[in-house]
Amino acid sequence: MSSCDWAKDKTKKAVNKTGEIVGKTGSEFGEGIYKGVKKTFDNDVKISDQLKEKGLELGEVLINSSNSTTDNILTAYFIFNDNFDQEITIKIFDENGKEYGRLTEKLKGEKGNAKHFDFTFDKHVNIGKKGSITIE
């Protein structure tokens, strides 16, 4: 093998190894962000007793971004223990209890069903902060 071929081979192996490390690190970083956001609101999302009495149950809640803004979409997994067809209001509060986001939308589901719903807040709302969310 010539010295040029040897150098090309070593360079190729180094590039492949670097790509492998970067890919793994990026993947782990992404998982860490996902878990961090998920954990932040794990115990801070509350659904009203009135909605619970009407058969609405809340599963996982995630925070997502749109193409043009960051962390302004709340994705909630709702479980329908009874037929449900009414408006709900979602309020977002900062760590000091001050409201900084509110959205009212119609939610509809049949008994025994469950699905994810996306709630897109104003572009000025960044749900990524520490705080709490109420669903009424």
DOMAR-153936 format. One line per 5 residues: for each residue x negated, z negated, y negated of N, C-alpha, C, O. Coordinates in nm, 3 decimals, padded with zeros to 5 digits. Each point is the difference from the previous one (the first is absolute). Layout:
X,Z,Y,X,Z,Y,X,Z,Y,X,Z,Y ~ ...;
END
This chain:
-00.085,00.000,00.117,00.085,00.000,-00.117,-00.089,00.000,-00.123,-00.096,-00.077,-00.007 ~ 00.126,00.161,-00.089,-00.081,00.007,-00.122,00.034,-00.118,-00.090,00.103,-00.065,00.018 ~ -00.191,00.037,-00.113,00.023,-00.113,-00.091,00.123,00.022,-00.087,00.064,-00.097,-00.040 ~ -00.030,00.222,00.009,00.121,00.030,-00.078,00.125,-00.033,00.080,00.094,-00.060,-00.053 ~ -00.092,00.098,00.182,00.115,-00.030,00.085,00.015,-00.151,00.018,00.111,-00.054,-00.002;
-00.227,-00.015,00.019,00.003,-00.145,00.016,00.060,-00.067,-00.124,00.081,-00.091,00.012 ~ -00.120,00.136,-00.131,00.050,-00.056,-00.125,00.150,00.027,-00.016,00.074,-00.088,-00.042 ~ -00.030,00.209,00.077,00.143,00.033,-00.007,00.081,-00.089,00.093,00.105,-00.051,-00.038 ~ -00.156,00.033,00.159,00.070,-00.082,00.100,00.012,-00.145,-00.048,00.107,-00.060,00.009 ~ -00.216,00.004,-00.061,00.001,-00.138,-00.050,00.096,-00.015,-00.119,00.073,-00.098,-00.009;
-00.073,00.196,-00.080,00.089,-00.003,-00.117,00.146,00.005,00.044,00.084,-00.074,-00.051 ~ -00.055,00.161,00.146,00.137,00.013,00.051,00.048,-00.131,00.063,00.112,-00.043,-00.025 ~ -00.199,-00.020,00.105,00.036,-00.128,00.064,00.023,-00.109,-00.106,00.092,-00.080,00.012 ~ -00.176,00.078,-00.115,00.014,-00.100,-00.106,00.130,00.020,-00.078,00.069,-00.096,-00.031 ~ -00.037,00.221,00.001,00.124,00.031,-00.072,00.121,-00.040,00.084,00.094,-00.060,-00.052;
-00.095,00.093,00.180,00.111,-00.037,00.089,00.017,-00.151,00.008,00.112,-00.050,-00.006 ~ -00.223,-00.023,00.018,00.006,-00.147,00.010,00.054,-00.058,-00.131,00.083,-00.091,00.002 ~ -00.129,00.142,-00.115,00.047,-00.047,-00.131,00.150,00.025,-00.014,00.073,-00.088,-00.045 ~ -00.028,00.206,00.084,00.143,00.031,-00.005,00.082,-00.094,00.086,00.109,-00.041,-00.037 ~ -00.164,00.009,00.154,00.068,-00.093,00.092,00.013,-00.138,-00.065,00.107,-00.062,00.007;
-00.215,00.013,-00.068,00.001,-00.132,-00.064,00.096,-00.002,-00.119,00.079,-00.093,-00.014 ~ -00.085,00.195,-00.071,00.089,00.009,-00.116,00.145,00.005,00.045,00.085,-00.068,-00.056 ~ -00.057,00.149,00.156,00.137,00.010,00.052,00.051,-00.133,00.051,00.114,-00.038,-00.028 ~ -00.198,-00.033,00.102,00.041,-00.130,00.055,00.021,-00.101,-00.113,00.099,-00.072,-00.001 ~ -00.192,00.068,-00.094,00.011,-00.093,-00.113,00.125,00.029,-00.082,00.072,-00.092,-00.037;
-00.045,00.220,00.009,00.119,00.038,-00.077,00.126,-00.041,00.072,00.096,-00.047,-00.062 ~ -00.094,00.066,00.192,00.117,-00.037,00.080,00.022,-00.151,-00.004,00.113,-00.046,-00.018 ~ -00.220,-00.031,00.036,00.012,-00.146,-00.003,00.040,-00.048,-00.139,00.079,-00.094,-00.012 ~ -00.132,00.157,-00.092,00.036,-00.036,-00.137,00.149,00.025,-00.022,00.069,-00.085,-00.056 ~ -00.021,00.202,00.099,00.143,00.033,-00.014,00.087,-00.099,00.073,00.103,-00.043,-00.052;
-00.142,00.005,00.174,00.077,-00.099,00.076,00.002,-00.133,-00.073,00.102,-00.069,-00.002 ~ -00.215,00.031,-00.060,-00.008,-00.125,-00.074,00.093,-00.001,-00.119,00.065,-00.101,-00.027 ~ -00.058,00.212,-00.045,00.091,00.010,-00.114,00.144,-00.012,00.048,00.079,-00.075,-00.057 ~ -00.044,00.149,00.162,00.136,-00.002,00.054,00.038,-00.143,00.039,00.108,-00.047,-00.035 ~ -00.196,-00.021,00.108,00.029,-00.136,00.043,00.009,-00.094,-00.119,00.085,-00.090,-00.002;
-00.171,00.110,-00.099,00.002,-00.085,-00.118,00.131,00.010,-00.076,00.056,-00.102,-00.039 ~ -00.007,00.223,00.018,00.126,00.019,-00.071,00.113,-00.057,00.082,00.088,-00.069,-00.053 ~ -00.089,00.096,00.182,00.105,-00.049,00.088,00.003,-00.153,-00.001,00.107,-00.060,-00.004 ~ -00.223,00.000,00.009,-00.009,-00.146,00.004,00.043,-00.062,-00.133,00.062,-00.106,-00.001 ~ -00.094,00.171,-00.110,00.034,-00.054,-00.131,00.148,-00.031,-00.012,00.037,-00.103,-00.058;
00.050,00.189,00.112,00.143,-00.020,-00.013,00.065,-00.053,00.128,00.122,-00.004,00.009 ~ -00.201,-00.036,00.088,00.052,-00.045,00.128,00.102,-00.113,-00.015,00.105,00.004,00.064 ~ -00.133,-00.102,-00.146,00.090,-00.115,-00.016,00.068,-00.004,-00.136,00.072,-00.095,-00.031 ~ -00.093,00.196,-00.051,00.052,-00.001,-00.136,00.119,00.093,-00.022,00.046,00.014,-00.113 ~ 00.004,00.049,00.217,00.115,00.089,-00.012,00.122,-00.075,00.052,00.004,-00.044,00.114;
00.097,00.032,-00.201,00.121,-00.076,00.037,00.123,00.087,-00.013,00.017,00.073,-00.097 ~ 00.070,-00.082,00.198,00.128,00.069,-00.004,00.107,-00.107,-00.022,-00.006,-00.107,00.060 ~ 00.103,00.135,-00.145,00.101,-00.100,-00.036,00.086,-00.040,00.120,00.018,00.077,00.094 ~ 00.034,-00.199,-00.100,00.090,-00.049,00.105,00.126,00.084,00.009,00.054,00.020,00.109 ~ -00.006,00.031,-00.223,00.120,00.084,-00.001,-00.022,00.127,00.083,00.089,00.042,00.074;
-00.206,00.018,-00.087,-00.029,00.121,00.077,-00.018,-00.033,00.149,00.041,00.078,00.086 ~ -00.101,-00.191,-00.058,-00.015,-00.043,00.140,00.136,-00.020,00.064,00.022,00.039,00.115 ~ 00.070,-00.101,-00.190,00.135,-00.024,00.051,00.074,00.131,00.028,00.090,00.005,00.083 ~ -00.128,00.100,-00.154,00.064,00.131,00.021,-00.070,00.080,00.110,00.029,00.118,00.020 ~ -00.122,-00.183,00.051,-00.064,00.063,00.115,-00.128,00.075,-00.028,-00.049,00.072,00.086;
-00.007,-00.088,-00.205,-00.123,00.070,-00.035,-00.120,-00.089,00.030,-00.006,-00.116,-00.041 ~ -00.089,00.172,00.112,-00.122,-00.072,00.035,-00.119,00.083,-00.045,00.004,00.123,00.005 ~ -00.109,-00.190,-00.048,-00.118,00.069,-00.052,-00.113,-00.008,00.100,-00.033,-00.107,00.051 ~ -00.028,00.222,-00.023,-00.118,00.006,00.085,-00.124,00.011,-00.087,-00.012,-00.071,-00.101 ~ -00.078,00.158,00.138,-00.126,00.017,-00.071,00.020,00.061,-00.138,00.087,00.085,-00.020;
-00.168,-00.129,-00.075,00.003,00.053,-00.136,-00.141,00.047,-00.034,-00.097,-00.074,00.015 ~ 00.086,00.198,-00.062,-00.129,00.059,-00.035,00.002,00.050,-00.144,00.106,00.025,-00.057 ~ -00.225,-00.009,00.001,-00.014,00.053,-00.136,-00.073,00.133,00.011,-00.105,00.008,00.063 ~ 00.159,00.095,-00.126,-00.058,00.134,00.004,-00.014,00.056,-00.140,00.051,-00.056,-00.097 ~ -00.120,00.168,00.088,-00.019,00.070,-00.128,00.064,00.138,00.006,00.015,00.059,00.107;
00.022,-00.009,-00.224,00.049,00.138,-00.009,-00.119,00.088,-00.038,-00.111,-00.049,-00.016 ~ 00.135,00.178,00.002,-00.109,00.091,-00.037,-00.057,-00.029,-00.137,-00.119,00.021,-00.024 ~ 00.203,-00.070,-00.067,-00.045,-00.017,-00.138,-00.020,-00.145,-00.044,-00.053,-00.024,-00.108 ~ 00.094,-00.072,00.190,-00.015,-00.141,-00.039,-00.051,-00.082,00.118,-00.001,00.046,00.114 ~ -00.039,-00.168,-00.144,-00.056,-00.088,00.102,00.092,-00.118,00.026,00.047,-00.065,-00.094;
-00.021,00.038,00.220,00.074,-00.119,00.045,00.134,-00.020,-00.069,00.031,-00.112,-00.043 ~ 00.048,00.217,00.031,00.132,-00.014,-00.063,00.114,00.026,00.099,00.116,00.006,-00.040 ~ -00.148,00.009,00.168,00.103,00.023,00.101,00.002,-00.116,00.098,-00.101,-00.034,00.061 ~ 00.218,-00.025,-00.046,00.020,-00.108,00.096,00.071,00.061,00.120,00.110,00.054,-00.013 ~ -00.171,-00.063,00.129,00.062,00.049,00.123,00.044,-00.121,00.080,-00.082,-00.085,00.038;
00.212,00.076,-00.012,00.055,-00.114,00.072,00.073,00.047,00.125,00.071,00.101,-00.001 ~ -00.090,-00.174,00.109,00.067,00.029,00.127,00.121,-00.092,00.009,-00.014,-00.122,00.011 ~ 00.134,00.181,-00.015,00.123,-00.078,00.006,00.064,00.013,00.138,00.004,00.108,00.059 ~ 00.046,-00.221,-00.010,00.071,-00.007,00.127,00.146,-00.031,-00.032,00.030,-00.096,-00.072 ~ 00.060,00.177,00.125,00.142,-00.015,-00.029,00.070,-00.068,00.119,00.023,00.062,00.104;
00.009,-00.190,-00.121,00.071,-00.075,00.103,00.151,00.019,-00.011,00.074,-00.036,00.091 ~ -00.029,00.093,-00.202,00.139,00.038,-00.025,-00.004,00.129,-00.081,-00.104,00.037,-00.053 ~ 00.217,00.032,00.044,00.008,00.116,-00.088,-00.027,-00.047,-00.142,00.048,-00.105,-00.041 ~ -00.125,00.183,-00.033,-00.038,-00.039,-00.135,00.005,00.122,-00.091,-00.052,00.106,00.035 ~ 00.116,-00.123,-00.152,00.010,00.110,-00.096,00.024,-00.059,-00.139,00.114,-00.018,-00.042;
-00.224,-00.013,-00.027,00.013,-00.056,-00.135,-00.133,00.012,-00.074,-00.103,00.033,00.059 ~ 00.108,-00.060,-00.189,-00.121,00.002,-00.080,-00.078,-00.128,00.022,00.057,-00.108,00.019 ~ -00.189,00.121,-00.022,-00.087,-00.117,00.002,-00.091,00.008,-00.122,-00.025,00.109,-00.052 ~ -00.022,-00.223,00.007,-00.093,-00.006,-00.113,-00.129,-00.063,00.048,-00.001,-00.106,00.062 ~ -00.109,00.174,-00.091,-00.132,-00.051,00.035,-00.070,-00.037,-00.130,-00.008,00.080,-00.093;
-00.043,-00.203,00.088,-00.072,-00.048,-00.118,-00.142,-00.038,00.042,-00.023,-00.058,00.106 ~ -00.072,00.093,-00.193,-00.140,-00.031,00.025,-00.047,-00.098,-00.107,00.023,00.020,-00.119 ~ -00.091,-00.126,00.164,-00.049,-00.105,-00.089,-00.151,-00.015,00.014,-00.055,00.018,00.109 ~ -00.012,-00.050,-00.220,-00.143,-00.025,00.008,-00.025,-00.142,00.051,00.095,-00.072,00.030 ~ -00.221,00.034,-00.019,-00.035,-00.131,00.055,00.051,-00.117,-00.084,00.006,-00.113,00.049;
00.032,00.138,-00.175,00.055,-00.104,-00.087,00.152,-00.002,-00.001,00.061,-00.077,-00.074 ~ 00.002,00.162,00.156,00.145,00.003,00.008,00.067,00.089,-00.103,00.122,-00.001,-00.013 ~ -00.201,00.079,-00.062,00.058,00.092,-00.099,00.036,00.132,00.066,-00.080,00.059,00.072 ~ 00.202,-00.015,-00.098,00.046,00.127,00.056,-00.066,00.116,-00.072,-00.011,00.001,-00.122 ~ -00.035,00.099,00.200,-00.057,00.119,-00.061,00.048,00.130,00.064,-00.048,00.109,-00.033;
00.143,-00.119,00.125,00.057,00.120,00.061,00.136,-00.030,00.059,00.019,-00.104,00.063 ~ 00.076,00.196,-00.083,00.136,-00.016,00.055,00.054,00.137,00.034,-00.020,00.098,-00.072 ~ 00.090,-00.093,00.185,00.055,00.126,00.047,00.129,-00.029,00.077,00.003,-00.090,00.084 ~ 00.102,00.165,-00.113,00.127,-00.013,00.073,00.029,00.133,00.067,00.004,00.105,-00.064 ~ 00.018,-00.110,00.196,00.031,00.121,00.076,00.101,-00.032,00.109,00.012,-00.114,00.045;
00.060,00.217,-00.003,00.098,-00.014,00.108,-00.073,00.002,00.134,-00.089,00.082,00.023 ~ 00.128,-00.174,00.064,-00.057,-00.010,00.133,00.114,00.011,00.100,00.101,-00.069,-00.012 ~ -00.118,00.157,00.110,00.107,00.023,00.097,-00.058,00.008,00.140,-00.101,00.067,00.023 ~ 00.167,-00.138,00.072,-00.043,00.005,00.139,00.109,-00.048,00.092,00.088,-00.078,-00.040 ~ -00.093,00.124,00.164,00.100,-00.038,00.100,-00.053,-00.112,00.089,-00.120,-00.010,00.025;
00.212,-00.072,00.021,-00.034,-00.112,00.088,-00.084,00.050,00.117,00.031,00.101,00.063 ~ -00.139,-00.174,-00.035,-00.088,00.035,00.110,-00.113,00.094,-00.038,-00.090,00.023,00.081 ~ 00.092,00.031,-00.202,-00.106,00.091,-00.045,-00.102,-00.075,-00.084,00.025,-00.111,-00.047 ~ -00.140,00.173,00.031,-00.106,-00.052,-00.086,-00.085,00.117,-00.045,-00.022,00.095,00.075 ~ -00.025,-00.100,-00.200,-00.087,00.107,-00.048,-00.072,-00.041,-00.128,00.033,-00.099,-00.064;
-00.134,00.180,00.030,-00.078,-00.021,-00.121,00.069,00.065,-00.120,00.059,00.107,00.011 ~ -00.068,-00.173,-00.124,00.050,00.053,-00.127,-00.112,-00.010,-00.102,-00.070,-00.102,-00.007 ~ 00.052,00.207,-00.073,-00.097,-00.001,-00.109,00.072,-00.025,-00.131,00.100,00.064,-00.031 ~ -00.153,-00.158,-00.046,00.055,-00.033,-00.132,-00.111,00.028,-00.102,-00.100,-00.070,-00.005 ~ 00.121,00.174,-00.077,-00.102,00.042,-00.096,00.030,-00.061,-00.136,00.104,00.026,-00.061;
-00.197,-00.107,00.015,00.013,-00.066,-00.130,-00.060,00.088,-00.110,-00.070,00.097,00.027 ~ 00.100,-00.134,-00.149,-00.054,00.065,-00.119,-00.152,00.013,00.012,-00.064,-00.082,00.065 ~ 00.007,00.185,-00.127,-00.144,00.025,00.010,-00.084,-00.113,-00.060,-00.120,-00.008,00.028 ~ 00.180,-00.078,-00.108,-00.073,-00.111,-00.062,-00.009,-00.121,00.092,-00.074,-00.094,-00.029 ~ 00.148,00.095,00.138,00.000,-00.113,00.093,-00.110,00.020,00.103,-00.007,00.104,00.066;
-00.078,-00.204,-00.053,-00.106,00.001,00.101,00.024,-00.121,00.091,-00.030,-00.113,-00.037 ~ 00.085,00.137,00.155,00.040,-00.108,00.091,-00.121,-00.062,00.070,00.015,-00.098,00.071 ~ -00.132,00.153,-00.091,-00.118,-00.047,00.071,-00.047,-00.139,-00.037,-00.088,-00.054,00.068 ~ 00.143,-00.006,-00.171,-00.043,-00.133,-00.043,00.056,-00.108,00.091,00.092,00.025,00.078 ~ -00.148,-00.144,-00.088,00.054,-00.117,00.070,00.128,-00.039,-00.071,00.004,-00.001,-00.123;
00.099,-00.031,00.196,00.128,-00.038,-00.059,00.106,-00.014,00.106,-00.031,-00.027,00.117 ~ 00.155,00.046,-00.155,00.110,-00.011,00.096,00.103,00.108,-00.026,00.006,00.060,-00.108 ~ 00.075,-00.036,00.209,00.105,00.101,-00.007,00.128,-00.061,00.052,00.001,-00.067,00.104 ~ 00.110,00.090,-00.177,00.130,-00.045,00.050,00.090,00.121,00.019,-00.005,00.096,-00.076 ~ 00.088,-00.104,00.179,00.097,00.105,00.028,00.136,-00.067,00.001,00.027,-00.088,00.082;
00.061,00.131,-00.174,00.132,-00.063,-00.014,00.110,00.104,00.003,00.117,-00.035,-00.011;
END
